[in-house]
Amino acid sequence: MTIRAARAGDLARLVEIERAAGQTFLQLDPDLFAGHDPGTVAELRPYADGGRAFVSVDADDRPVGYLILDVVDGAAHIEQVSVHPDHARNGLGRALIERAATWASARGLRSLTLTTYVEVPWNGSYYERLGFRYLTAGEETPGLRAVRERERALGLEVWPRTSMRRTLA
């Protein structure tokens, strides 16, 4: 398993990964997730151009997972992390998150944040195992509240969502 910076030529594959990963949500509620929007190459390009997109690649250097980062209120914010279902449960998501932690630490950022579904089995509890903790409403920063509001506007609050933080050493 290799993790590297995403390149412009990888971006169409990242959309494919997101589309495939989104299919796992169909088992939870087919009606709610049938219209899952995997995003576009144009939306991913600023992350790759800014050095804030990382991919896990197979032996042929083909991306099988990815992570994109923003900086929100002084924290590295994981905007998205997805692994193609054919490569799930092999530690790729964990490795991508550790790469994000290294990126953040190198820039003097003291934490990682993300937003996620509370009750989806492979979301909140998974991130807890990786050292994240749930934030109370009072602990959410203005930027995280803005992220959550954008997610609501996009229709992502089909189930309860929350913010999480992992403090970096």
Secondary structure, DSSP 8 states (H G I E B T S, - for coil): -EEEE--GGGHHHHHHHHHHHHGGGGGT-HHHHTT-----HHHHHHHHHTT-EEEEE-TTS-EEEEEEEEEETTEEEEEEEEE-GGGTTSSHHHHHHHHHHHHHHHTT--EEEEEEESS-TTSHHHHHHTT-EE--GGG--HHHHHHHHHHHHTT-TTS-EEEEEEE--
